[in-house]
Amino acid sequence: MSADGDVIRIERRIEAPPDVVFRYLTESSLWARWQGQSVDLDPVPGGRVAIRMGDDQVVEGSYVEIRPGQRIVITWGWIGHPRMPPGTTTVEFDLVADGSGTILRLTHRGLPAEDLPIHRQGWDAFVPRLAAAASDGDPGPSPL
C-alpha cells in the first residue's frame, strides 16, 4: 500500500476469480460480510452506495463506473463529516485475473490530508476481510 498526497493505493491477491470478487462489491449482503453493519447498494451508474458502520457512522456515495468482473468506481464520503461529506472522494476497485485468483487494486482518491491516516487504517483492516470473504473464508469480527 502507498499514499501519494491525497491518494491511498492497496494491491492484494484474492483467492477467487474476478467475477466472484465483483459480486462482493455490488451485492449488499455480500459487501456486508466484509465491511459495515448494513449495506444498501444499487450497482448502476448513479446508483446509491450506503454503508452503516458499527459506530453508526454512515458512508454515502454512488456508483460512477461498473465494468463486470473488471472495475468499479464509487464516490465515498461520510454523513456529517466536515471535510469529507458524502460523495466527495473516489474509490476505484480494479480486478485483474491472476490464474484462479484476482489481483485487487484499490485506489482511494481525493482524501483530505488529515483523514488519510484513518482511511489507510480502515482499508488495511477491510481489504483482508474482503479477501477472506470472497475466498469463502470467515473474515472474523468487524473492526467497526
JOFEN-V754522 format. One record per run of one state. SS is the DSSP state (@ for helix, = for strand, . for the rest). FROM is the first residue (numbers start at 0). TO is the last residue. If there is no record, write none. Layout:
BEGIN
SS;FROM;TO / SS;FROM;TO
END
This chain:
BEGIN
.;0;0 / =;1;3 / .;4;5 / =;6;13 / .;14;16 / @;17;22 / .;23;26 / @;27;33 / .;34;36 / =;37;40 / .;41;46 / =;47;51 / .;52;56 / =;57;66 / .;67;69 / =;70;77 / .;78;87 / =;88;97 / .;98;99 / =;100;108 / .;109;111 / @;112;133 / .;134;143
END
